[in-house]
Amino acid sequence: MAKKSKNQDLDLKAAKMLFNEYLERGREEKPIDLPKGTVKIDDLKRKQALEKLYKLVDDIIRKIYATGRPSITLPSRTSSNIIWDEENDLLLLGEQIMEKQFHSLTSVADITRLMRVLEKVNELLIKDLHATKREIFYSDVKLFQDQKNSDKSIEDVATMLYTTRNSTHIVASAKGSCIGRLRIRDKNDIIDLEGLGSGGWTISPMLDNIEIIESDAEFILVVEKDAAMIRLSEDRFWRKYPCIILTAKGAADIATRMFLRRLNKDLNLPVFSLVDSDPYGHYIHSVYLRGSKRLSYESPFLATPEIKLLGVLTRDLDKYKVPKDCRLPMNKMDIKRTKELLNEDFVKNNKQWEQDLKLALNLKIKAEIQALSSHGFEFLTDQYLPEKLTTGDWI
Amino acid sequence: MRIFYKKGGGAIQLIDKEKMLEWPVELPLIFIEYIRNNQLKLYEDTRVQKEVEAYLDEILKDVAIPRLISVLEGDDLEEIILALTRIEEISNKNIEMINPIKPYLEKLSNIENKQIEKLIQNISTQFQKAERKKELAKKRKVMREKEKLFLEGKINGEEYAKARKEYLTLKD
């Protein structure tokens, strides 16, 4: 373990330097230039989304009158059409287009579902309401039959409109939570994220109603697990170290990723992730970093390309003397997943990350964040995090 | 965001006032009060506190008051009542904040609506109280000057008594 420093020495120097750097640079930030051959998706306001929807329906009607054989086109979401934008470190949708015809027998159900979702989106936008994917499914169970079908149509509608799913007012259920040095506006209410008890604020999926109004935080900490969040929350970590903490309680959901991106963009704060030292933890970090393949068309609105992997790194296990019996052996699936990650371009291009995954593969070990509590419950908040943020020990 | 750098490092970030132009009409005032009452004291750095105070005044002058005025000049009675209710609340706390609205209140007194009449009455009372307070402070200053001169023998008792009487009459 690194020699235990006195707490006053843990001044988070490295994290603060990064914050100042971001603040300086933030004023000159330019919008992302998407590479050629990728589709541009816009985050739309309600009125704009409605206009786009009406134009789409007008086009369909015109086609019906003109040819009698109408069809609609939308960008393909197959893996062959997903492009990694090396410069911006994002997964994006390519320009391959697929056509859905209205007149073939096989596509009848598909098209009817799509039009039903369009109808629901129109209703939501006009009434300025939001609905979950589950509610859309229940709006016509007979037609959708399975939620997988309605979910697919929802994603199709978003890509057809070249917009984010949130712009269609169809949102995912709330899952993540956030706590710390932040004040937000939710419509007419001002919410203080320091004053909501140890559970914090449940991240709203209706992010178009949310606005960041004040913060004196100096960094953002994303934690994979609720258990780690509880530890940080009980310790009131943000009081001692001015920060905002959020968790998606496992895999990163859309609302949490979108909110994290908003925080990072609006406040120019450095973002660090604390995940399990296993391939699933590293994958979760990668989803925050560059987005998931499934939702690649929304990546520019969901990804936080500057997020740093703070821990738990494989190299930390020896450095912080995590006892052998707190480390777990990798199973076949872990090994397979680690190898898959090592094959990803974004890992290959990050030597430190590649090294850490190779080390895990060599030692065939993994560990959970909670393994750090073998040194005491306060070790995470009093020693591990402050030390890493002070020395800049991240990937 | 508007950034205020702290002396020892770190920063306070507050939303840009331009973004408040799309807020509900009463919200910029709620924001100002919220930051003043809850956050300002936590900023520790006195220079930053002063800068934030100045920014809040800027929001009041450039966004909050003009937005309220635009509502008061409009025809939507419901909106006018909502705005007046907020103005009344503020008038109880800091009447100076709503001074620019005074002329518009007079125009509104022509509207026949009991709720509006009552709100205007309450706000006007606060203005009168504030006016009286100001007047009283002025008279007190004069009386103290006269008292000093009287003790130094530079004016006679009658002149001092007159100033004191004026002050006490207003005070009562």
HADDOCK unambig.tbl for C-alpha pairs under 7 A between the chains (distance, minus, plus):
assign (segid A and resid 188 and name CA) (segid B and resid 27 and name CA) 6.79 0.50 0.50
assign (segid A and resid 212 and name CA) (segid B and resid 15 and name CA) 6.92 0.50 0.50
assign (segid A and resid 213 and name CA) (segid B and resid 14 and name CA) 5.64 0.50 0.50
assign (segid A and resid 213 and name CA) (segid B and resid 15 and name CA) 4.70 0.50 0.50
assign (segid A and resid 214 and name CA) (segid B and resid 13 and name CA) 5.52 0.50 0.50
assign (segid A and resid 214 and name CA) (segid B and resid 14 and name CA) 4.51 0.50 0.50
assign (segid A and resid 214 and name CA) (segid B and resid 15 and name CA) 6.22 0.50 0.50
assign (segid A and resid 215 and name CA) (segid B and resid 12 and name CA) 5.94 0.50 0.50
assign (segid A and resid 215 and name CA) (segid B and resid 13 and name CA) 5.31 0.50 0.50
assign (segid A and resid 215 and name CA) (segid B and resid 14 and name CA) 6.77 0.50 0.50
assign (segid A and resid 216 and name CA) (segid B and resid 11 and name CA) 5.80 0.50 0.50
assign (segid A and resid 216 and name CA) (segid B and resid 12 and name CA) 4.41 0.50 0.50
assign (segid A and resid 216 and name CA) (segid B and resid 13 and name CA) 6.14 0.50 0.50
assign (segid A and resid 218 and name CA) (segid B and resid 10 and name CA) 6.43 0.50 0.50
assign (segid A and resid 266 and name CA) (segid B and resid 1 and name CA) 6.81 0.50 0.50
